C-alpha cells in the first residue's frame, strides 16, 4: 500500500506517517506546505528519507492508495473530498470535520465513491493500554460496561501554537476537537452504535487576553446501554512530565478499569498503565508492549474493502456527536464574576 502526506500543520502527522511506515506501507511523498515551519522541521528530522512533492502531483498519482492529512482542521474535509474523488482513501487527524456542512459533504462523497474516510483517534488507536482494556472487557473481566469517564487534559504550550490554533473557525471548538477522542472511546468501550448529547458546556477560565478561546469543556452523553462523562481542558501544569494526564475510567457491573495512558503520577515510570479492580482484588497491568492494530488494520481494509480498523458509521457518528455537543454547549460562567 502506497500513501502520501498532505497537510503538515499539526504534529500528529508524525505518528500517522510513522504508524503506517511501521505497519509496512510505502510513503510516495509529502507536500511540504505548512502553516507551522516547526512541524515541517520535525517531519524532516523524523523522516529524512521521504521525498517532497506538490499536493496536486500526489493527488494525480494513480499508484497512491491513501492520503493522510493533519492540516488546519477546517481544511481537512475539503482535502478529503478531493482525495476521494481522485480515487484515494483518506486518513485524517481529528477532528475530521469542523461543521455539519462538511460532514454532510464527506458522507455524500463516501457514498458516491466507496472510498474510506478514517479519522485517526490517536488517544485510542496509538495507545496500547486501550487495546488491553478492550481485551479485558471482551473477556468479561468487569461484567457489562455501564459508564465511562474520559478526561482529556492538555498543555497549552502557547508559545509554539500557530495563529489558527486560537481561531474557533479553524479548529471547530474544544468539544469538536479534543472531545471527539472521548466520544470515540465511549462508543467503542460501551459497544454503543450511537448516543445522544444530554448536556454540554464550554468555558474560558484562563488567559485574560484570549477571552473567546475555549479552554474547558464537558459533555454528558447517553446511549441505549451506557452513560458517559467527558471533561477536556488546556490546563495541564508545566510540572507534569508529559502533555497531559489522559485518563479513562470504565465502570462495569463487576469491576472497574482505569487507564492512566501517559503517566502514573508519582508512581510507576513509563506510559500505558492499566488498573483493574475485580472480584479477586486489584491489579496493575503494564500495557506498554501491547502491539498497536489500527494502522495494519487500515492497510488491510484498503486492500480488502473491509472495516476492521473501525466502521465508517462509527467515524461519522463520532463526528456528528462532537458537532452536536459543540453546537448545543452552554457557556459556563467564571464563578465569582457573574455579578460584575
N, C-alpha and C positions, 0 to 999 in steps of 0.2 A: 504494500500500500504506500502510495506517494502522497505527501501533503505539502502545503505551503503555508507560511505565516504572513498575514496581512493585518496590520493594526497593532503596533508595538507601543501602546500608550500606558499600559499597566504592567507591573512586574509579574502578574500572574501568567504572562506569556512564557515565563521561564519554565514553570512546572508543566504547562500544557505541551510545549515543544519537547522538553526533557522526558516527559512521561511517554510520549509517542515514540521517541527515539529508543528509549529503553525497552519498549514493547516490540521493537523490531521494524518500525516504519522508517521510510526513507524521506528525508526532507529535500524537496526540489528547490527550495529557496525561500527568501523572505523579502518583503518590501520594507526598506529602512525608514520610510516616512513615519514620523512620531511627533507628538506634542511635548514629549519629555526626553531630551537628549540623554539623560541619565539612564533611562530604561534601555535605550539603544546601546549605550556603552556597556551596560551589564549584559546585554544579549551577546554582543561581540565577545566579551570576556568568557562567557559560558559556552558559546558555540562558535569558536573561531573557524571551524571547518565549513560552515554553511555559507552559501553564496547569496549575494544581493540580486534582486530583480524587481522590476516595476510591477505594481499590482495588476495592471491590465494584461501584462505578459503572463503572469501566473494564472489569472482567470481564464485566459485563452488557451492555456496548455492542456491539451486533452489527456495527457498522461497523469495529471494530478487528480487524485480522488477526493481529497479533503482539504478544506480551507479552515485554518484556525485563526481566531481573532480575539485580541484583548485591546481593541481600540477604545476610543472615547465611548462610554456606554450608550449614549443616544445615537451613535452612528453604527452600532453593531448590527442591528436588524437590517438596515439598508444594504450593508455589505453581504449579509447572509442571503438576502433575496437575490442579489446579483450573482452570487456564487452558485446558488441552487439553480437559477435559470441558466447558468453556464454548465449545468450537469454535474455539479460537485456537491458532496455532503459538507456539512458545516459543524464545527465545534467552536462555540463562543464562550468567553468568560462570563460570569454572572455580573450584572443582570443581563439576560439575553435580550430583553426589550425594556423600554422605559415608558411606553404609552400603550393604551388599549388599541390605538390605531396600528401601531407597529405589530402588536401581537396578532391582530386580525390579518394583516398583510402576510406575515410569516406563515400563519396557519393556511392561508389560501394558497401560497406558493408551494408549501409542503404537499398539500392535497393535489395540486396540479402536476408537480414534478416527480413525486415519490421519493424525494431526497430526504436525508436525515438532518434534523436540526437538534443538536445536542448542546446542552449548557453544562459546562464543567463546574459543578458544585464542589469546589475543592475541599470544603470543610467536611465532606463525606467521602468523595472519590479519592482523595490523596491522603487520607488519614487511616492508617492501619487499624486503629482502635475501633473505628466504626464497623469494619469488616468482622472483627472478633465479636463485637456486640451483636451484630446480625446473626452470627452463628449461634451464640448463646440463646438468643430469642427463638431461633428456629428449633433448637434442641429442647425448648420448654423450660429453660433454666429459671425464668421468673414468672411462668404462667402466662396469662393473657395480658398484653400491654394495654393499660388504660389511660396513661398520660405521659407526655414528655415535657420537660422543662429545658429549653435551649437558651443558652447565654452566649452572646457573641460580642464581647468587648474588644475594642481595637485601640491601638495607639495612634494618635492623630498625626504625629510627625509633620507638623505644619510646614516646616522649612523646606521639605522636599516634595510637597504636593503641587502639581500644576494648577493653573487657574480654574480649569474645568471641574476640578475636584470639589470646589465650593459652590458651583453653579447647579442648582437643582434641575434646571432644564437639561443639563448634560448628563447627570448621574441618576436622575429619577426620584431622589429622596431616599432617606435612610432605610425605610421599610422595603421599597422596591429593590434596593441594592443589597445591603447586608442581610436583612431578614429573610431573603429568598433562601439562604442556606438552611436556616432553621425550619422553614416551611417544608423544604425538601426532606429534611430528616424526620419531621413529624409524619408526613405521609408515608415515608419508607418504613420507619420502625413500627408504626401502628398498623400498617397494611391497609391504609385508607386510600381508596381511589380518588376521593375528593373530600372537601371540607368547606366550612363556612367561617367567615371572619365574624366572631361575636362582638369584638371590640378592638380598637387600635388607637394609639396615640403617639404623637411625636412632640419633642420639646427641644428647647435651646437653653442650656444651663451654664455654658462655658464662656468662650471668648466674647468679650463685650463688643469688639469691632466687627463681629460676624453675626449680627442678630438674626439673620434669616437662615443660617446654617443649622440643620437638624443634627444635634449631637447625641440624641437619646430617642429611642423608640421602643414600643411594646405592643404585643399582639396577644389576644386571647382567641383561640380557634377551636372549633369542634367538628368532629366527623360523626358518622353513624356508629362508630365503635370506640372513639377515644377523644380525649381533650388535650389541649396543648397551651403552653405559655411560652412566650418569646420575649427576651429583652436584648436589645443591641445598643451599643454606645461607642463613643470616641473618647473614653476617659481612662484608658489603661495608663497607669503611672509609669514614669521612667524607670523606677526601681525594679520592675518586672523584667526578667532576662529574655523575654520574647514579646511578640507584638500584641498578644492578648491571651488571657486565661480562658480559652474557649472550653465550655463545659456542656455536657448533655446528661441529664438525669432521666432515666426511663423507668417508670413505675409499672410493675406488673402485679398480678393478683397473688403471686407467691414470692416476690422478691423485688429487688431494685438493681439497676446497673447505672453506675456513674462513669462517664468518660471525662478524664482530665487530659485533653488532647495534646496540649503543648507544654504543660509544666505541672509538676506536683509541688505546690508552694511549700518551701522549707522542708521538703521531704525527699523522695527518691529522685535521682537525676534522670535526665532524658525526657522523652515525649511518649505519648500513647499509653497512658495509664488507664487500665480498666479495673473498676472496683465493683465486685459482685457481692450482694448480700442475698443469701438464700436460706432455706430451712436448715442447712447444715452449718452455717456460720458466715464469716466474712472472708473475702478472698481478694488478693491483688493479682492482676494478670499483666505481664509485660507484653504488650501487643506490638511493639516497635518492629518486630521482624516479620510480621504478617504480610504476605505479598499483596500488592495492590492489583485490582482486577479491571478497573474502568477502562484503561487505555487499550489493553489487549482485547477486551470485550467489544469496544467500539470498532477496533480494526476488523474483528470477526463480523460484526454487524454490517460494516461497509461491504465486505465480501459476500456475505450470505443474505443480505437484506433482512436481517433479524433484529431483535430488540433485547439483547442480553445485557447491555450496559445500563439501559433504562428505556422504558417505553416512551414513544412520542407523546402519548397522552399525559404521562407524568410530567414531562418537561413543560408542556403547555399549561397544565393545572398549577404547577408551582408559579409560573409567570403570572397567571391570571390572579391567583390568590394574593401574591405580593402587590400587584397593582391595586386590587380591591382594598387591601389593608392600608396602602398609602392614600388612596382616594378618600377613604372614609375616616381617616385618622383625625381625632380631635387634637387641638393644640393644648399641650399640657402647660399649666401655669408654673412660673417660678414661685415657689411658696414664700410667702412673706412680702411679695411685691404686688399682689393683686390690687391693693388699695391705692397704690402710688399713681 
